[in-house]
Protein backbone atom coordinates (compact mmCIF):
# COMPACT_ATOMS: atom_id res chain seq x y z
CA UNK A 1 0.00 0.00 0.00
CA UNK A 2 2.86 2.41 0.77
CA UNK A 3 4.29 2.05 -2.75
CA UNK A 4 0.99 3.16 -4.23
CA UNK A 5 0.56 6.18 -1.99
CA UNK A 6 3.35 8.15 -3.62
CA UNK A 7 3.38 11.39 -5.55
CA UNK A 8 4.34 9.62 -8.77
CA UNK A 9 0.78 8.28 -8.92
CA UNK A 10 -2.44 10.27 -9.13
CA UNK A 11 -5.40 9.99 -6.78
CA UNK A 12 -8.68 8.91 -8.33
CA UNK A 13 -11.83 8.96 -6.22
CA UNK A 14 -14.12 6.05 -7.11
CA UNK A 15 -17.64 5.53 -5.85
CA UNK A 16 -18.19 1.98 -4.54
CA UNK A 17 -21.46 0.03 -4.77
CA UNK A 18 -22.02 0.85 -1.07
CA UNK A 19 -22.17 4.54 -2.12
CA UNK A 20 -18.85 5.41 -0.44
CA UNK A 21 -15.92 7.22 -1.99
CA UNK A 22 -12.67 5.29 -2.09
CA UNK A 23 -9.25 6.50 -3.22
CA UNK A 24 -7.48 4.55 -5.94
CA UNK A 25 -3.91 5.39 -6.99
CA UNK A 26 -3.36 5.26 -10.74
CA UNK A 27 -0.30 5.84 -12.91
CA UNK A 28 0.06 9.36 -14.34
CA UNK A 29 0.10 9.68 -18.12
CA UNK A 30 3.35 11.03 -19.57
CA UNK A 31 3.53 14.23 -21.62
CA UNK A 32 3.30 14.02 -25.40
CA UNK A 33 6.62 13.80 -27.21
CA UNK A 34 7.71 16.93 -29.04
CA UNK A 35 9.77 17.75 -32.12
CA UNK A 36 13.36 18.63 -31.23
CA UNK A 37 13.46 21.48 -33.80
CA UNK A 38 10.15 23.36 -33.50
CA UNK A 39 8.58 21.86 -30.36
CA UNK A 40 5.37 20.71 -32.09
CA UNK A 41 3.67 17.52 -30.80
CA UNK A 42 4.79 14.39 -32.64
CA UNK A 43 2.13 12.28 -34.34
CA UNK A 44 2.29 8.52 -34.78
CA UNK A 45 3.79 7.83 -31.35
CA UNK A 46 1.56 6.38 -28.61
CA UNK A 47 1.39 8.27 -25.31
CA UNK A 48 2.12 5.37 -22.93
CA UNK A 49 4.18 4.80 -19.79
CA UNK A 50 7.57 3.17 -20.40
CA UNK A 51 6.51 -0.25 -19.10
CA UNK A 52 3.70 -0.49 -21.68
CA UNK A 53 5.66 1.22 -24.48
CA UNK A 54 8.47 -1.32 -24.13
CA UNK A 55 6.14 -4.21 -25.03
CA UNK A 56 4.87 -2.65 -28.28
CA UNK A 57 6.25 -3.89 -31.60
CA UNK A 58 8.89 -1.65 -33.19
CA UNK A 59 6.56 -0.57 -36.02
CA UNK A 60 4.05 0.86 -33.52
CA UNK A 61 6.65 2.83 -31.53
CA UNK A 62 7.54 5.43 -34.16
CA UNK A 63 6.89 6.42 -37.79
CA UNK A 64 8.90 4.53 -40.43
CA UNK A 65 10.75 7.45 -42.03
CA UNK A 66 14.08 9.21 -41.56
CA UNK A 67 14.08 11.17 -38.27
CA UNK A 68 10.84 9.37 -37.31
CA UNK A 69 10.08 9.87 -33.62
CA UNK A 70 12.54 12.79 -33.34
CA UNK A 71 11.36 15.43 -35.80
CA UNK A 72 7.87 16.33 -37.01
CA UNK A 73 7.08 15.73 -40.68
CA UNK A 74 7.66 19.39 -41.66
CA UNK A 75 11.07 19.61 -39.98
CA UNK A 76 12.19 16.21 -41.29
CA UNK A 77 11.19 17.29 -44.83
CA UNK A 78 13.27 20.48 -44.45
CA UNK A 79 16.24 18.52 -43.08
CA UNK A 80 16.19 16.01 -45.97
CA UNK A 81 15.97 18.83 -48.56
CA UNK A 82 18.93 20.61 -46.89
CA UNK A 83 21.03 17.43 -47.04
CA UNK A 84 20.23 16.85 -50.72
CA UNK A 85 21.08 20.45 -51.59
CA UNK A 86 24.41 20.27 -49.71
CA UNK A 87 25.48 17.14 -51.63
CA UNK A 88 24.87 18.73 -55.03
Steps between C-alpha positions, in 0.01 A plus 500: 500500500786741577643464148170611352457802724779697337503824307596323178144366485178699479204472735172392345185505711271209411148448626445145631173305477444582870485869395832587668793681345825307490842621387677305228857584395555487125806558283536852357504532122825635355518820295477479122832478319609813317706582192859588589510785243169688530343350814179385327330181629612187316234289330516124456650431843277355774483689830573210738706443814839337439394158630219476242696671220781246535267211410373656175638376168764724341267608217249643750760697699589760237435599137701311236685792340833676547500696829176320596424550869746792528382764254151590379421440133558866402841522668612160369400608146708819538797304637495249211478782241796678667710182485420442132585860413833482688607187308439659160 
